Amino acid sequence: MSHPLLPRLLPDPVPALHPLPEYRVDAARAASYAAMKQALQVPWMGVVTMAYAHYPTFFRVLWEGLEPIVRSTAFVAHCGAMRAQAEQAASRLQPANLQPLLHDLGYAPREMEQIREMLEVFSHGNQPYLLIASITRLLLEGGELDGAGDATPFDGRHGPRPGTPLVLMEAHHADAPTRALYAEIQRTLGLPFVNTDYRALARWPSYFNAAWQQLAPHVRSEAYRQICDELHAGVLERIAHALPNPARLRGQALREAAAVDAPLSEVVAVARLFQWLLPGLITNVAFLRAQLV
């Protein structure tokens, strides 16, 4: 399944990424990071938006236009619909129940609940990041938002219960088996980094290894590719015609901002990479969540 404007496309070669972590940004980008996390109701900055922040003019113009969009009722509603679509689709891969295995390994019910809480964080948070990545690529490659959606700001809580600790198992923290697993994940997914989701779940190494080993064989299957393509196409239909655009974010302005910071082709390649990978990440998290339902 393709889309007439934006086919799902992994850049070749994969572009170099320079994500700016929260502890390294200047005051202006730190304020934008804080506002983004508050608006999306997530406890972490996605690699996608940290990679965008490497380009300061581009990131400023993008966030000024995005902020009223991501705070809107329409945006929140579409994130919920995307999550429901992904979880229903991932069930077609028939994830097996991991709870008996974890029980045999010695996991207490509370520990399994902590893993579910972590999965809930990413099940919620990856949806807005995919919408942001898709809006970004659409505007950089000649599309526009028609602004027809409900721009009323969403009032209330739509994210998971706050306070879930986000402890990341970085490669330099990990033992040899976990580092080997990270390398396997990168090879399987064709990516130059390990997503935050996996580094957070690797806090429970025996769980995460078992969960990944069940998921990995599906990643190159036709059924999996079809799920990712369906998510890709559905998102593009939503953003082009169903989201508001109160700040009148336009493609030309975003392209001009990107060109201030780097060759436009470089920024486009980064946008393509994240818009390609996020449907797969969402599918993977939905699969992992189903293993513990």
N, C-alpha and C positions, 0 to 999 in steps of 0.2 A: 504494500500500500504506500503510495507516494503522495506528495502534495504539489499542486501545480506551481506554487511559488517557491517553496523551500523543501526540496527533497532532504530526507535524513542523510547526513553526509559526515563521515569521519574524515577530517583533514589528513592529507598524506603529502608531506610528513606531518606528524603530530607537532603542533607548535610548542616552542619553549614557553613555560609558564613561570610567572614571577608573583605568586600570591603574597599579599602583604598581610601578615598576621596582626592581630589587634595590638600587640605590644610594640609594633614598629611604626605605626601610622602617626602622621602629624595631627594636630588638634582638629583641623577641619574634617579630615577623614574619620578620626575617632568619633566625632559627633555624628557623622553620617552612619557609621557602624552601629552606634548605640540606638539611633532612631530606627534603623532598619530592623534590628533585632526586636525592638519594642513593637514595631508595626506588624512584623510577621509572627510575633509571639513565639520566637525560637531562642534557645540559649547559645547558639553558635553562629558565627559567620561562615557561610558556605564557601568552599574553595572557589566557586564560580564568581562570587562578588568580590572576594579578596583578590582574585586574578584581575578583574576589571579595575580594581582600585590602584593597580600598578600604573594605570594611565590616568593621571589626576584630573585633567580637563574633561576627558571622556566620562569618568566616573561622576564628577560633579554634575554635569549636564544630565546624565542618565538618571541619577538619584533625584534631582530636582523635578524631573518629569514623572518618575515612577512613584514618588512618595504618596501623592493623593490617589493614585491608582491602587496601590497595594493596601491602602487603608479603607478602600471602598467595600460596600456590601457586595457588589458584583464580584470582586476579586475573591473575597472569602468564600462566596457560594461556589465559584468555579473550582477553587482548590478542593473543597469538599467533594464535588462531583468527580474530579480527577482521581481523588483517592479511592472513592467507591469503585470507579471503573478499573483502576489498577488492581485492587484487591480481588475483585470478581475475576479479572483476567488471570491473575497469578494462580488462582485455584485450579485453572485448567492444566497446570503443570503437576498437579496432585502432590503437593508437599506432604511428606510423612510426619507423623506426630513424634517430636523429639522428647516429649516429657518422660516416657518410660526410661529412655537411655540416660537422661540427666538424673533421674531418681537413682538409677543404678550407680552412677558416678558419685553420688553423695550430695547432689544439689538439694537444698531444703526448699520448701514451697516459697519462702520469702525471697530466696535467691532467684528462682525462676520468675517471680513477680518483678524483681528489679530489672531483669533482662527485658521483660515485656514493657516496662516503663520506658526503658531506653529505646526500644523499637517504636514505641508510640511517639517519642520525640521526633524521630526521623520520618515516620509515616506521615506525620503532620507537616514537618518542615520542608521536606523535599518538593512538595507540590508548589509552593510559591517560588522556590528557586527555579523550577522548570518553567513556570510562567515568565519569570524575569528573564531567563536565558532566551526564551522564545521571542519575547517582545524585542529584546536587544538585537537578535539576529534578523528578525523581520525588518526592523528599522534600518539596520546597516546595509541590507541587501535590497532596498528599494520599495519595501512595503510600508504601509501606514496603519495606524489605528483610527477607526472611524468614530470612536468615542461614544458609541450608542448605549453603553451599559449604565447601570444605576451607580451614580457617583456619590450617593449618600454614604458618609463615613460609617463604618461598622462600629457599633457601640457594644462592647462586652468582650467576653473571653471566648476565643475560638481555638486556642492552642491547648496543649496538654497541661496537666497540673504543673505549676512552676515548682522549681526546687529539685528536680531530678539531677543528680550530680553527673556532670559530663567529664569523665576521666578518660583521657586518650592514651592508648598504649602506642607511643611513638616507636619507630624502628630501633632507635638507640636505647630505648628502655627495655626492649624485648629480648627474650632468649632466642637461641638459634632456631628452634622449631617455628616460633611465631614469625621471625624474619623470613624463613623459607616460605611460610604460608603467604606472607605479604608479596613475595616475589611471584608466587604462583597466581595470586589474584591479579597482579599487574599483567602477567602473560596472558591469562585467560580473558581479561577484559580489554587488553590492548591499550592500556593507559600508563602514563609515566609516573603516576602517584597512586597512593592508597587513600580512598575517600575517608572523610571524618567518620562516617557511619561504621566502617569496618574497624577503624582504630578504637572507636568507643566500645564496640562489641568484643574486641579482643581483650578487654579487661577480664573476660572470662574465657581463658584460652581453650580449655577442653570443650566448652560449649561451642565456641565460634568455629573451631576446627571441624567439629561434627556437623554443624549447620552448613558450613561452606562446602564440605565434601558432598553433601546431598544436593546442594544447589548447582555446583559447578558443571555437571554433565548437561544441564539444560541450557547453559548460556549460549552455546553455538547451535542449538536446535532450531528448526524451522518454526515450531510453535512459539518459542521464545522471541524470535525475530518478529513474528507477526504481532505479538503483544506489544512490543516496543514501537512498531510502526503504527499500530492503532492509537497508542498514547500520543505519539508525535503528531499524527494528523488531527486528533481530537483537540489537542491544545491549540494548534494553529487556527482551527475553526473558531475556537473560543476567543482568542486574543484579537483576531482581526475584526470581529463583528460584535462582541458581547462585553467588552470591557470599556469603562469610561476613560476619558483622557482630559481631565480638568485643566492640567497645566499645558495642554497642547504640545506634548512631546512629538517632535517631527524627525523623520529620517535624515533630512538634510542637515539639521542642526547637530544631530548626533554624529553624523559622518564628519562634519567639519571639526567637531570637538576631538574626535578620535585622531584626525590627521594632525592636530596640534602636537600630540604626544608621541606618535609613531606612524610608520606607513600604514595606511588604511587596511591594506591586505593582511597585515599582522593582527590587527584587532579583529578583523572579520574571521580569521582562522581560529582565534581564541573563542569567539562567539559560537562558531560552528562546532567546536569540540564539545563545549558544555551542553549545547542544545542537542547534540548527538548522544552524549553519555547519560544524561539525567533520566530519560525513559527507562534505560536499563537499570540504573540505580534504584528507581522507584519500584520496578518489577522485582528486583532482588530483595528489597526490604519487605515488600508485601509477601514474598515467598517465605522469608525468615519469620515474619510475624505469624503466618499461617501454621508454621511448624509448632508453635506454642499455644495456639488457640485451643 
